[in-house]
Amino acid sequence: MHTVVVGTSGITAEDVIAVARGNARIELSAEALEALGRAREIVDALAAKPEPVYGVSTGFGALASRHISPELRAQLQRNIVRSHAAGMGPRVEREVVRALMFLRLKTVASGHTGVRPSVAQTMADLLNAGITPVVHEYGSLGCSGDLAPLSHCALALMGEGDAEGPDGTVRPAGELLAEHGIEPVELREKEGLALLNGTDGMLGMLVMALADLDTLYKSADITAALTLEALLGTEKVLAPELHAIRPHPGQGASAANMAAVLKGSGLTGHFQEESAPRVQDAYSVRCAPQVAGAGRDTMAHASLVASRELAAAVDNPVVLPDGRVESNGNFHGAPVAYVLDFLAIAAADLGSIAERRTDRLLDKNRSHGLPPFLADDAGVDSGLMIAQYTQAALVSEMKRLAVPASADSIPSSAMQEDHVSMGWSAARKLRTAVDNLTRIIAIELYAATRAIELRHGLTPAPASQAAIAATRAAGVEGPGPDRFLAPDLAAADAFVRAGGLVAAVEPVTGPLA
């Protein structure tokens, strides 16, 4: 099994995916254990002093003015976890919780939190055992970290609350820890606070969304090329010299991907035939690289933000190398929240342009000779009419999901936390947007492959032939009389979601950008 070693300098996006989705094993480096020990010595020394230190010997948030006596400090740390584990609503997905826990461990291992090495090791042990705390949809405002979600994880470390075992069954966390020989943590000064105070949930969802979107943007370039072929469009607009004079990197990459898919096509180049004379293709076809490219550039910016956050140690207060323990505002989720919202906007636009291309394939007045709705016997058969309805409904929801969460703020903690990021909410809606985008691209794939097969006597590009063959092999049927359509759409969705479309095309085109 793949092993991820966590040190003091952060982790990579690939590490997050490996742990969250691949169940990779986690080890703490000797460097991290040493840094943890040094920082804990500083916290212990401060705890022994009579002067109050926030998070060590005081209350939290609006209650920070109270000095807590030594005999109550363990209770204080337990209480913050128990009281903050106040989430409600549906359970959050297992991969999100694993990313959340792993990213918190990343910050703990930095040596800036003052948590004991034994606590960090228990966090790793929980992940390695496949124990996943039950975390709920609602409870984070994206400031002071993802408080409620992280609290539910910390509660499991204490042997309290509920968790899902490796077999998928939800049981009391204490029972699961005992079965795996894991001793529950008894929290000491600052440790409860340090386990709760980070942007880990929103960051984990950002990292996974970027991985999914990388595949989806390549898939969208392929389906756009297939639609261009099916509509007998021109590939001349993809010429690299045209995109070089507007040098956005994403635009150039998308155009190059489409051109690679269309290489050797017998369907392009019919632009000026008398039966369907055209001066230009419609925007949804001609401007596909510009729209998808802008989304790619948005992803590049979001990836930069994610890489910085993956290298960060987010906590309050933090232990600095010179021995100071200082309060700060690094837990504010604004940097992550903004790009989560930006990605939802870009994804909505990509879904919108894909739907417009699909609609054009189904409209006999704009499809340049294709049968209405790509039906076998139009009138008797409805063809893909309602598949486009489904696609339109998904696009409509994506437009609603594109409304930024990060533009909102609701004060909390008796106005101490008077401006929050709503980054968790931005991440949750982005996950839904990514799911919807996958379905939208799958429907365009279904329509475009059927349309190409209806162009009798014309030979599609070799990459297009590979895409069609793989789509059919995945259980998505070709042209014919009306049938129960939902299973075909589900098969197309699964095929795109698993990266099957990209995998089918790249042996012909070479790696897509």
MIBA-478460 format. One line per 2 residues: number of its first residue (from 1); their letters; for each residue x, y, z of C-alpha. Coordinates in nm, 4 decimals, decimal comma. Layout:
<rs>
NUM = a = X:Y:Z | ...
</rs>
This chain:
<rs>
1 = mh = 0,0000:0,0000:0,0000 | 0,1165:0,3509:-0,0817
3 = tv = 0,2551:0,5392:0,2203 | 0,2456:0,9158:0,2706
5 = vv = 0,5095:1,0561:0,5050 | 0,4023:1,3747:0,6829
7 = gt = 0,6795:1,6162:0,7749 | 0,6935:1,9767:0,8930
9 = sg = 0,6804:2,1502:0,5557 | 0,3334:2,0601:0,4351
11 = it = 0,2006:1,8060:0,1880 | 0,0982:1,7872:-0,1785
13 = ae = -0,2373:1,7666:-0,3496 | -0,1413:1,4167:-0,4597
15 = dv = -0,0912:1,3207:-0,0948 | -0,4425:1,4410:-0,0101
17 = ia = -0,5973:1,2402:-0,2945 | -0,3968:0,9326:-0,1967
19 = va = -0,5217:0,9429:0,1619 | -0,8778:1,0623:0,0985
21 = rg = -0,9593:0,8395:-0,1967 | -0,6842:0,5793:-0,2060
23 = na = -0,6668:0,4912:0,1657 | -0,2904:0,5467:0,1634
25 = ri = -0,1096:0,4721:0,4877 | 0,0304:0,7668:0,6862
27 = el = 0,3589:0,7927:0,8721 | 0,4966:1,0840:1,0737
29 = sa = 0,8565:1,1716:0,9919 | 1,1241:1,1872:1,2609
31 = ea = 1,1539:1,5583:1,1846 | 0,7826:1,6096:1,2549
33 = le = 0,7967:1,4158:1,5830 | 1,0942:1,6219:1,6942
35 = al = 0,9204:1,9503:1,6044 | 0,6072:1,8382:1,7892
37 = gr = 0,8113:1,7669:2,0996 | 0,9882:2,1048:2,0919
39 = ar = 0,6642:2,2981:2,0518 | 0,4992:2,1029:2,3313
41 = ei = 0,7789:2,1960:2,5706 | 0,7036:2,5630:2,5005
43 = vd = 0,3314:2,5150:2,5693 | 0,4022:2,3249:2,8909
45 = al = 0,6319:2,6046:3,0102 | 0,3641:2,8663:2,9399
47 = aa = 0,0995:2,6559:3,1116 | 0,3100:2,6560:3,4285
49 = kp = 0,3242:3,0368:3,4428 | 0,0650:3,2445:3,6315
51 = ep = 0,0087:3,4834:3,3383 | -0,2885:3,3902:3,1135
53 = vy = -0,2083:3,2751:2,7584 | -0,4900:3,2469:2,5040
55 = gv = -0,5767:2,8889:2,4219 | -0,3466:2,7551:2,6922
57 = st = -0,4889:2,8954:3,0130 | -0,7919:3,0979:2,8994
59 = gf = -1,1369:3,0415:2,7540 | -1,2037:3,0786:2,3827
61 = ga = -1,3591:3,3308:2,1471 | -1,5798:3,5755:2,3328
63 = la = -1,4909:3,3909:2,6573 | -1,1150:3,4461:2,6204
65 = sr = -1,1017:3,6918:2,9095 | -1,1434:3,4184:3,1712
67 = hi = -0,8269:3,2713:3,3212 | -0,8628:2,8957:3,3716
69 = sp = -0,6990:2,7328:3,6730 | -0,4697:2,4306:3,6117
71 = el = -0,7125:2,1756:3,7561 | -0,9827:2,2780:3,5043
73 = ra = -0,7724:2,2921:3,1877 | -0,8164:1,9296:3,0798
75 = ql = -1,1893:1,9738:3,1249 | -1,1701:2,2964:2,9221
77 = qr = -1,0114:2,1144:2,6268 | -1,2657:1,8303:2,6421
79 = ni = -1,5488:2,0782:2,6675 | -1,4480:2,2787:2,3618
81 = vr = -1,4540:1,9631:2,1525 | -1,7856:1,8417:2,2911
83 = sh = -1,9602:2,1796:2,2665 | -1,8260:2,2570:1,9197
85 = aa = -1,9313:1,9157:1,7813 | -2,2679:2,0727:1,6999
87 = gm = -2,3126:1,9825:1,3346 | -2,6485:1,8968:1,1840
89 = gp = -2,7857:1,7571:0,8616 | -2,6749:1,4723:0,6334
91 = rv = -2,3422:1,2996:0,6764 | -2,0491:1,4364:0,4819
93 = er = -1,8831:1,1960:0,2387 | -1,6095:0,9643:0,3664
95 = ev = -1,3448:1,1069:0,1325 | -1,4135:1,4591:0,2588
97 = vr = -1,3776:1,3526:0,6230 | -1,0530:1,1687:0,5512
99 = al = -0,9146:1,4762:0,3737 | -1,0302:1,6932:0,6641
101 = mf = -0,8520:1,4766:0,9219 | -0,5371:1,4386:0,7139
103 = lr = -0,5035:1,8099:0,6527 | -0,5478:1,8809:1,0229
105 = lk = -0,2702:1,6304:1,0911 | -0,0554:1,8164:0,8381
107 = tv = -0,0827:2,1379:1,0420 | -0,0352:1,9569:1,3734
109 = as = 0,2822:1,7933:1,2358 | 0,4268:2,1337:1,1445
111 = gh = 0,5272:2,1898:1,5065 | 0,3401:2,5209:1,5247
113 = tg = 0,0393:2,3994:1,7262 | 0,1883:2,2737:2,0519
115 = vr = 0,0119:1,9372:2,0310 | 0,1924:1,6379:2,1808
117 = ps = 0,3465:1,3808:1,9443 | 0,1157:1,1126:2,0872
119 = va = -0,1923:1,3053:1,9752 | -0,0578:1,3388:1,6214
121 = qt = 0,0209:0,9681:1,6144 | -0,3333:0,8846:1,7260
123 = ma = -0,4691:1,0970:1,4394 | -0,2575:0,8944:1,1968
125 = dl = -0,3643:0,5686:1,3619 | -0,7316:0,6554:1,3208
127 = ln = -0,6859:0,7198:0,9480 | -0,4738:0,4083:0,8999
129 = ag = -0,7412:0,1978:1,0707 | -1,0053:0,3247:0,8278
131 = it = -1,2121:0,4825:1,1055 | -1,4081:0,7817:0,9738
133 = pv = -1,5856:1,0122:1,2223 | -1,9426:1,1100:1,1414
135 = vh = -1,9362:1,4734:1,0258 | -2,2486:1,6662:0,9329
137 = ey = -2,3288:1,9040:0,6470 | -2,3926:2,2170:0,8535
139 = gs = -2,1837:2,3773:1,1269 | -1,8924:2,5599:0,9655
141 = lg = -1,8828:2,9313:0,8844 | -1,5339:2,8983:0,7367
143 = cs = -1,3698:3,1143:1,0015 | -1,1849:3,0077:1,3134
145 = gd = -1,1588:2,7130:1,0817 | -1,4149:2,4469:0,9978
147 = la = -1,5048:2,4297:1,3652 | -1,7969:2,1895:1,3866
149 = pl = -1,6643:1,9404:1,1268 | -1,3210:1,9298:1,2906
151 = sh = -1,4807:1,8984:1,6344 | -1,6646:1,5829:1,5310
153 = ca = -1,3268:1,4400:1,4220 | -1,1615:1,5410:1,7499
155 = la = -1,4511:1,3854:1,9402 | -1,3716:1,0494:1,7822
157 = lm = -1,0065:1,0850:1,8915 | -1,1416:1,1128:2,2461
159 = ge = -1,3396:0,7909:2,1941 | -1,6707:0,9740:2,1870
161 = gd = -1,9414:1,0292:1,9262 | -2,0034:0,8084:1,6237
163 = ae = -1,7756:0,6913:1,3461 | -1,7849:0,4645:1,0437
165 = gp = -1,5681:0,1566:1,0604 | -1,3721:0,0027:0,7727
167 = dg = -1,6765:-0,2121:0,6918 | -1,8957:0,0951:0,6411
169 = tv = -2,1000:0,0440:0,9573 | -2,1554:0,3419:1,1885
171 = rp = -2,0887:0,2620:1,5526 | -1,9752:0,4383:1,8712
173 = ag = -1,6217:0,5679:1,8136 | -1,4999:0,4224:2,1456
175 = el = -1,5868:0,0707:2,0321 | -1,4031:0,1146:1,7024
177 = la = -1,0923:0,2523:1,8714 | -1,0868:-0,0385:2,1159
179 = eh = -1,1193:-0,2958:1,8357 | -0,8136:-0,1477:1,6634
181 = gi = -0,6063:-0,1109:1,9789 | -0,6140:0,2685:1,9704
183 = ep = -0,6092:0,4441:2,3066 | -0,8456:0,7455:2,3248
185 = ve = -0,6696:1,0804:2,3620 | -0,6913:1,2699:2,6907
187 = lr = -0,6470:1,6284:2,5817 | -0,4176:1,8715:2,7590
189 = ek = -0,3607:2,2485:2,7365 | -0,4244:2,3943:2,3899
191 = eg = -0,4797:2,0563:2,2237 | -0,8567:2,0747:2,1927
193 = la = -0,8324:2,4163:2,0324 | -0,5506:2,3086:1,7997
195 = ll = -0,7593:2,0205:1,6630 | -1,0427:2,2517:1,5581
197 = ng = -0,8839:2,5658:1,4179 | -0,8209:2,5209:1,0446
199 = td = -0,9452:2,5515:0,6871 | -0,8999:2,1788:0,6367
201 = gm = -1,2493:2,0845:0,5190 | -1,2760:2,3525:0,2539
203 = lg = -0,9161:2,2910:0,1434 | -0,9688:1,9161:0,1112
205 = ml = -1,2776:1,9710:-0,1031 | -1,0869:2,2235:-0,3158
207 = vm = -0,8063:1,9758:-0,3819 | -1,0481:1,6996:-0,4811
209 = al = -1,2568:1,9335:-0,6981 | -0,9443:2,0422:-0,8858
211 = ad = -0,8553:1,6790:-0,9546 | -1,2062:1,6084:-1,0838
213 = ld = -1,2209:1,9269:-1,2904 | -0,8897:1,8470:-1,4576
215 = tl = -1,0524:1,5348:-1,6032 | -1,3791:1,7129:-1,6812
217 = yk = -1,2157:1,9974:-1,8733 | -1,0310:1,7468:-2,0904
219 = sa = -1,3567:1,5564:-2,1368 | -1,5363:1,8780:-2,2347
221 = di = -1,2706:1,9522:-2,4980 | -1,3345:1,6054:-2,6425
223 = ta = -1,7141:1,6403:-2,6469 | -1,6855:1,9877:-2,8003
225 = al = -1,4720:1,8399:-3,0785 | -1,7204:1,5569:-3,1310
227 = tl = -2,0046:1,8080:-3,1579 | -1,8065:2,0191:-3,4053
229 = ea = -1,7641:1,7067:-3,6179 | -2,1299:1,6102:-3,5892
231 = ll = -2,2339:1,9592:-3,7015 | -1,9920:1,9484:-3,9993
233 = gt = -1,8119:2,2485:-3,8542 | -1,4693:2,3867:-3,9336
235 = ek = -1,1566:2,3068:-3,7381 | -0,9789:2,6124:-3,8835
237 = vl = -1,0728:2,8176:-3,5756 | -0,8478:2,5886:-3,3702
239 = ap = -0,5294:2,6893:-3,5524 | -0,2530:2,7624:-3,2998
241 = el = -0,1600:3,0915:-3,4682 | -0,5094:3,2253:-3,3914
243 = ha = -0,4753:3,1455:-3,0234 | -0,1186:3,2714:-3,0052
245 = ir = -0,2382:3,6277:-3,0661 | -0,4591:3,6056:-2,7560
247 = ph = -0,2106:3,4256:-2,5338 | -0,4236:3,2881:-2,2505
249 = pg = -0,2628:2,9520:-2,1659 | -0,5893:2,7709:-2,1014
251 = qg = -0,7409:2,8803:-2,4322 | -0,4404:2,7537:-2,6233
253 = as = -0,4503:2,4213:-2,4389 | -0,8205:2,3662:-2,5076
255 = aa = -0,7827:2,4527:-2,8760 | -0,4869:2,2157:-2,9059
257 = nm = -0,6877:1,9373:-2,7389 | -0,9798:1,9844:-2,9787
259 = aa = -0,7481:1,9960:-3,2787 | -0,5801:1,6732:-3,1683
261 = vl = -0,9157:1,4972:-3,1404 | -1,0251:1,6205:-3,4851
263 = kg = -0,7041:1,5314:-3,6675 | -0,7868:1,3229:-3,9744
265 = sg = -1,1619:1,3840:-3,9579 | -1,3733:1,3309:-4,2679
267 = lt = -1,6620:1,5307:-4,1238 | -1,4981:1,8715:-4,1043
269 = gh = -1,4401:2,0815:-4,4153 | -1,7978:2,0663:-4,5489
271 = fq = -1,8540:2,4248:-4,4440 | -1,9476:2,5804:-4,7762
273 = ee = -2,1545:2,3002:-4,9254 | -2,4612:2,4292:-5,1059
275 = sa = -2,6945:2,2188:-4,8921 | -2,5871:2,4001:-4,5733
277 = pr = -2,3868:2,7152:-4,6509 | -2,2322:2,8884:-4,3467
279 = vq = -1,9948:3,1746:-4,2869 | -1,9106:3,0812:-3,9284
281 = da = -2,0001:2,8212:-3,6687 | -2,2150:2,9291:-3,3751
283 = ys = -2,0440:3,0664:-3,0667 | -2,1028:2,7494:-2,8634
285 = vr = -1,8834:2,5647:-3,1154 | -1,6462:2,8351:-3,2350
287 = ca = -1,5762:2,9796:-2,8889 | -1,5428:2,6479:-2,7054
289 = pq = -1,1658:2,6984:-2,6449 | -1,2193:3,0497:-2,5131
291 = va = -1,4770:2,9406:-2,2537 | -1,3068:2,6172:-2,1501
293 = ga = -0,9718:2,7952:-2,1559 | -1,0885:3,0642:-1,9166
295 = gr = -1,1998:2,7879:-1,6820 | -0,8603:2,6216:-1,7105
297 = dt = -0,6881:2,9462:-1,6169 | -0,9236:2,9788:-1,3208
299 = ma = -0,8193:2,6304:-1,2143 | -0,4529:2,7287:-1,2412
301 = ha = -0,5107:3,0179:-1,0001 | -0,7087:2,7932:-0,7642
303 = sl = -0,4276:2,5363:-0,7732 | -0,1797:2,8060:-0,6732
305 = va = -0,3963:2,9033:-0,3762 | -0,4323:2,5364:-0,2789
307 = sr = -0,0561:2,4787:-0,2963 | 0,0055:2,7719:-0,0628
309 = el = -0,2548:2,6479:0,1809 | -0,1116:2,2949:0,1687
311 = aa = 0,2197:2,4424:0,2826 | 0,0568:2,6455:0,5607
313 = av = 0,0197:2,5840:0,9333 | -0,3233:2,7198:1,0220
315 = dn = -0,3971:2,7514:1,3941 | -0,4596:3,0130:1,6614
317 = pv = -0,2519:3,0736:1,8622 | 0,0615:2,9383:1,6951
319 = vl = 0,3986:2,8426:1,8372 | 0,6722:3,0371:1,6565
321 = pd = 1,0333:2,9163:1,6160 | 1,1594:3,1757:1,8650
323 = gr = 0,9353:3,0315:2,1360 | 0,6564:3,2899:2,1245
325 = ve = 0,2939:3,1776:2,1238 | 0,0999:3,4384:1,9291
327 = sn = -0,2635:3,4930:1,8364 | -0,3387:3,5525:1,4682
329 = gn = -0,6132:3,5435:1,2047 | -0,4679:3,2848:0,9671
331 = fh = -0,7684:3,0592:1,0172 | -0,9872:3,2915:0,8086
333 = ga = -1,1020:3,1011:0,5011 | -1,1229:3,3906:0,2528
335 = pv = -0,8342:3,2822:0,0231 | -0,9821:2,9346:-0,0193
337 = ay = -1,3455:3,0486:-0,0257 | -1,2902:3,2895:-0,3129
339 = vl = -1,1413:3,0305:-0,5473 | -1,4058:2,7732:-0,4540
341 = df = -1,6691:3,0221:-0,5660 | -1,4697:3,1163:-0,8760
343 = la = -1,4513:2,7502:-0,9803 | -1,8276:2,7139:-0,9413
345 = ia = -1,8767:3,0099:-1,1765 | -1,6398:2,8630:-1,4364
347 = aa = -1,8005:2,5181:-1,4078 | -2,1472:2,6684:-1,4575
349 = dl = -2,0341:2,8407:-1,7767 | -1,8730:2,5247:-1,9110
351 = gs = -2,1962:2,3363:-1,8428 | -2,3954:2,6121:-2,0103
353 = ia = -2,1972:2,6075:-2,3346 | -2,2067:2,2267:-2,3479
355 = er = -2,5863:2,2338:-2,3157 | -2,6113:2,4869:-2,6011
357 = rt = -2,4081:2,2565:-2,8250 | -2,6320:1,9636:-2,7359
359 = dr = -2,9441:2,1641:-2,8143 | -2,7992:2,2553:-3,1532
361 = ll = -2,7445:1,8858:-3,2323 | -3,1137:1,8136:-3,1636
363 = dk = -3,2679:2,1049:-3,3586 | -3,3261:2,0111:-3,7230
365 = nr = -3,3139:2,3803:-3,8182 | -2,9592:2,4191:-3,6864
367 = sh = -2,8057:2,0708:-3,7060 | -2,7263:2,0781:-4,0799
369 = gl = -2,9102:1,7685:-4,1892 | -2,9445:1,5613:-3,8732
371 = pp = -3,2893:1,4162:-3,7896 | -3,5005:1,6038:-3,5318
373 = fl = -3,3832:1,5182:-3,1789 | -3,1596:1,2524:-3,3386
375 = ad = -3,4704:1,0332:-3,3399 | -3,5009:0,7110:-3,5400
377 = da = -3,8518:0,7931:-3,6670 | -3,9247:1,1507:-3,5582
379 = gv = -4,2807:1,1850:-3,4331 | -4,3114:0,8200:-3,3458
381 = ds = -3,9802:0,8514:-3,1602 | -3,8815:1,1465:-2,9385
383 = gl = -3,5100:1,0668:-2,9546 | -3,3003:1,2686:-2,7115
385 = mi = -3,5557:1,5455:-2,6565 | -3,5901:1,4892:-2,2834
387 = aq = -3,2206:1,4160:-2,2313 | -3,1695:1,7811:-2,3208
389 = yt = -3,4399:1,8764:-2,0677 | -3,2391:1,6945:-1,8016
391 = qa = -2,9251:1,8733:-1,9150 | -3,1046:2,2095:-1,9018
393 = al = -3,2270:2,1397:-1,5481 | -2,8705:2,0617:-1,4414
395 = vs = -2,7420:2,3817:-1,6019 | -3,0107:2,5845:-1,4271
397 = em = -2,9046:2,4439:-1,0907 | -2,5403:2,5150:-1,1698
399 = kr = -2,6253:2,8790:-1,2300 | -2,7816:2,8959:-0,8832
401 = la = -2,4774:2,7214:-0,7359 | -2,2549:2,9832:-0,8993
403 = vp = -2,3890:3,2527:-0,6655 | -2,0884:3,3179:-0,4358
405 = as = -2,1059:3,1975:-0,0774 | -1,7992:3,4042:0,0131
407 = ad = -1,9862:3,7303:-0,0475 | -2,1916:3,6559:0,2643
409 = si = -2,1003:3,6837:0,6313 | -2,3023:3,6274:0,9485
411 = ps = -2,1466:3,7459:1,2772 | -2,1055:3,4891:1,5537
413 = sa = -1,9589:3,4368:1,9031 | -2,1149:3,7498:2,0522
415 = mq = -1,9611:3,9609:1,7718 | -1,6064:3,8452:1,8459
417 = ed = -1,6108:3,6534:1,5182 | -1,7851:3,9307:1,3293
419 = hv = -1,6709:3,8499:0,9753 | -1,6596:3,4960:0,8404
421 = sm = -1,5765:3,3418:0,5012 | -1,8513:3,0852:0,4404
423 = gw = -1,5802:2,8808:0,2686 | -1,7246:2,5469:0,3790
425 = sa = -2,0527:2,6384:0,2088 | -1,8619:2,7389:-0,1054
427 = ar = -1,6911:2,3990:-0,1045 | -2,0118:2,2050:-0,0514
429 = kl = -2,1891:2,3711:-0,3426 | -1,8836:2,3265:-0,5650
431 = rt = -1,8995:1,9501:-0,5054 | -2,2583:1,9526:-0,6298
433 = av = -2,1574:2,1672:-0,9269 | -1,8813:1,9218:-1,0225
435 = dn = -2,1296:1,6328:-1,0059 | -2,3733:1,8234:-1,2274
437 = lt = -2,1031:1,9192:-1,4756 | -2,0102:1,5522:-1,5132
439 = ri = -2,3702:1,4684:-1,6034 | -2,3944:1,7590:-1,8490
441 = ia = -2,0790:1,6518:-2,0327 | -2,2063:1,2925:-2,0354
443 = ie = -2,5268:1,4030:-2,2101 | -2,3307:1,5983:-2,4719
445 = ly = -2,1169:1,2882:-2,5271 | -2,4294:1,0770:-2,5725
447 = aa = -2,5788:1,3197:-2,8247 | -2,2573:1,3880:-3,0171
449 = tr = -2,1611:1,0216:-3,0595 | -2,5105:0,9381:-3,1815
451 = ai = -2,5061:1,2322:-3,4222 | -2,1708:1,1305:-3,5704
453 = el = -2,2996:0,7769:-3,6272 | -2,5965:0,9246:-3,8154
455 = rh = -2,3597:1,0970:-4,0626 | -2,3615:0,7982:-4,2970
457 = gl = -2,0848:0,7887:-4,5519 | -1,8553:1,0243:-4,3615
459 = tp = -1,5619:0,9010:-4,1550 | -1,4906:1,0614:-3,8171
461 = ap = -1,1405:1,1275:-3,6883 | -0,9488:0,8285:-3,5473
463 = as = -0,9711:0,9782:-3,1958 | -1,3449:1,0247:-3,2388
465 = qa = -1,3797:0,6629:-3,3502 | -1,1941:0,5561:-3,0361
467 = ai = -1,4222:0,7707:-2,8200 | -1,7359:0,6272:-2,9818
469 = aa = -1,6141:0,2680:-2,9505 | -1,5264:0,3116:-2,5830
471 = tr = -1,8583:0,4841:-2,5120 | -2,0484:0,1951:-2,6655
473 = aa = -1,8331:-0,0558:-2,4766 | -1,9254:0,1272:-2,1551
475 = gv = -2,2921:0,0396:-2,2098 | -2,4093:0,3554:-2,3862
477 = eg = -2,6142:0,2412:-2,6847 | -2,6074:0,4042:-3,0273
479 = pg = -2,8834:0,5219:-3,2617 | -3,2128:0,3347:-3,2833
481 = pd = -3,5786:0,3441:-3,1813 | -3,6766:0,4958:-2,8476
483 = rf = -3,5857:0,2962:-2,5392 | -3,5585:0,3468:-2,1635
485 = la = -3,3058:0,6319:-2,1698 | -3,2013:0,6680:-1,8048
487 = pd = -2,9686:0,3625:-1,8045 | -2,7827:0,4973:-2,1081
489 = la = -2,7393:0,8370:-1,9407 | -2,6210:0,6716:-1,6187
491 = aa = -2,3663:0,4655:-1,8120 | -2,2395:0,7769:-1,9914
493 = da = -2,2126:0,9567:-1,6573 | -2,0126:0,6728:-1,5016
495 = fv = -1,7860:0,6568:-1,8073 | -1,7016:1,0282:-1,7986
497 = ra = -1,6762:1,0359:-1,4165 | -1,4180:0,7557:-1,4137
499 = gg = -1,2045:0,9309:-1,6760 | -1,2943:0,6726:-1,9395
501 = lv = -1,3447:0,9254:-2,2188 | -1,0013:1,0802:-2,1727
503 = aa = -0,8432:0,7361:-2,1407 | -1,0059:0,6252:-2,4669
505 = ve = -0,8826:0,9224:-2,6678 | -0,5283:0,9760:-2,5394
507 = pv = -0,3775:0,6609:-2,6989 | -0,4651:0,8244:-3,0329
509 = tg = -0,3997:1,1918:-2,9588 | -0,1211:1,1599:-2,7057
511 = pl = -0,1605:1,3171:-2,3602 | -0,4145:1,6002:-2,3565
513 = a = -0,3188:1,9238:-2,1840
</rs>
